[in-house]
Amino acid sequence: MKDSAEALEKIIVSYAPLLKQVTEEEFVLTPAPGKWSKKEILGHLVDSIQNNIRRFIVAQYEEQPHIVYAQDYWVASAGYQYYDTNDLIALWILLNRHACVILKNIPDEFEKKECLTEAPHSIEWLAEDYNKHLLHHLHQILNLESIPYP
């Protein structure tokens, strides 16, 4: 878990300054009907880390909890397109820092405990997968080389 936490910390430090350089015009541009703007993608990452924080914690004390979320509904309900951009970036940073603390505090014997998303996954797998998912979307937002994500 420490490796995933350290990788997440590096992502935050590396990408937060880049997010702050994206213009408001770039952030709110919707590429096509039914597609998320960059701001909504960042909001999706906020939702994703909130749900993963819950998974990281609940899977430690419940037997294979079922934690999923309807991502389109979450993004629409939160109104990220109209969110203050600086606040949204700050929220993303703080929630991810919080996740780092949680991951570092997970006892070794709980790393293999499972949470049911689409399928059962260990806390360790969820943390590693979150980092991959995060990088995939950050590269979308920042127009960097695409990182495939299943």
C-alpha positions in Angstrom: 0.0 0.0 0.0 2.9 2.3 0.7 4.0 2.0 -2.9 0.6 3.1 -4.2 0.5 5.9 -1.7 3.9 7.1 -2.8 3.0 6.9 -6.4 -0.2 8.9 -5.8 1.8 11.5 -3.9 4.2 11.8 -6.9 1.2 12.2 -9.3 -0.3 15.0 -7.1 3.0 16.9 -7.0 3.7 16.4 -10.7 0.2 17.1 -12.1 -1.3 19.7 -9.8 0.8 22.6 -11.2 -0.1 21.5 -14.7 -3.8 21.5 -13.9 -3.5 25.1 -12.7 -2.1 26.1 -16.1 -5.2 25.0 -18.1 -7.3 28.0 -19.1 -10.9 28.3 -18.1 -11.9 28.2 -21.7 -10.1 24.9 -22.2 -11.6 23.5 -18.9 -15.2 24.2 -19.9 -15.1 23.3 -23.6 -17.4 20.3 -24.2 -15.9 18.3 -27.1 -19.2 16.8 -28.3 -22.7 16.3 -27.1 -22.8 13.8 -24.3 -19.0 14.1 -23.7 -17.5 15.6 -20.6 -15.5 18.8 -20.5 -12.1 18.7 -18.9 -13.6 20.3 -15.9 -16.2 17.4 -15.7 -13.4 14.9 -16.2 -11.6 16.4 -13.2 -14.9 16.3 -11.3 -15.2 12.6 -12.2 -11.7 12.1 -10.7 -13.0 13.8 -7.5 -15.9 11.4 -7.5 -13.6 8.4 -8.2 -11.3 9.2 -5.3 -14.3 9.7 -2.9 -15.6 6.3 -3.8 -12.2 4.7 -3.6 -11.6 6.2 -0.2 -14.8 4.6 0.9 -13.7 1.3 -0.6 -10.3 1.5 1.1 -11.9 2.0 4.5 -15.0 -0.1 4.4 -13.3 -3.2 2.9 -11.1 -3.3 6.1 -14.1 -3.9 8.4 -16.8 -5.4 6.2 -16.7 -8.6 4.3 -16.5 -7.8 0.6 -18.7 -4.6 0.6 -20.4 -3.7 -2.7 -19.4 -0.1 -3.6 -20.2 1.2 -7.0 -21.4 4.5 -8.4 -23.2 5.8 -11.4 -20.4 8.1 -12.7 -22.5 10.1 -15.2 -25.1 10.8 -12.6 -22.5 11.9 -10.1 -20.8 14.3 -12.5 -24.2 15.8 -13.6 -25.5 16.0 -10.0 -22.3 17.8 -8.7 -22.5 20.4 -11.5 -18.8 20.3 -12.0 -19.1 22.3 -15.3 -20.1 25.3 -13.1 -17.7 24.7 -10.2 -15.0 27.2 -9.4 -12.0 25.8 -11.2 -9.5 26.7 -8.4 -11.8 25.1 -5.8 -12.2 22.0 -7.9 -8.4 21.6 -8.3 -7.9 22.2 -4.6 -10.6 19.6 -3.8 -8.9 17.1 -6.1 -5.5 17.7 -4.4 -6.9 17.5 -0.9 -8.9 14.3 -1.5 -6.0 12.6 -3.1 -3.7 13.6 -0.3 -6.3 12.3 2.2 -6.3 9.0 0.2 -2.5 8.8 0.6 -2.8 9.1 4.4 -5.5 6.3 4.4 -3.4 4.0 2.2 -0.3 4.5 4.4 -2.4 3.6 7.5 -3.9 0.3 6.1 -2.3 -2.6 8.0 -0.5 -5.1 5.8 -2.9 -7.9 6.8 -5.8 -5.9 5.2 -4.2 -5.2 1.8 -5.8 -8.4 0.3 -9.3 -7.8 1.8 -11.8 -7.3 -1.0 -14.4 -4.9 -2.2 -16.9 -5.7 -4.8 -17.1 -3.2 -7.7 -17.8 -4.9 -11.0 -15.9 -7.8 -9.6 -14.1 -8.6 -6.3 -10.9 -6.7 -6.0 -8.4 -6.4 -3.2 -7.7 -3.0 -1.6 -4.2 -3.3 -3.0 -5.5 -3.8 -6.5 -8.0 -0.9 -6.1 -5.2 1.5 -5.1 -3.0 0.5 -8.1 -6.0 0.7 -10.5 -7.0 4.1 -9.2 -3.5 5.5 -10.0 -3.7 4.1 -13.6 -7.2 5.5 -14.0 -6.1 8.8 -12.6 -3.1 9.1 -15.0 -5.3 8.1 -17.9 -7.7 11.0 -17.2 -5.0 13.5 -16.3 -3.4 12.9 -19.7 -6.8 13.6 -21.3 -7.2 16.9 -19.4 -3.7 18.0 -20.2 -3.5 16.9 -23.8 -0.6 14.6 -23.0 0.2 11.3 -24.7 -2.7 9.0 -24.2 -2.3 6.4 -21.4 -4.6 3.4 -22.2 -7.0 2.3 -19.4 -9.3 -0.7 -19.8 
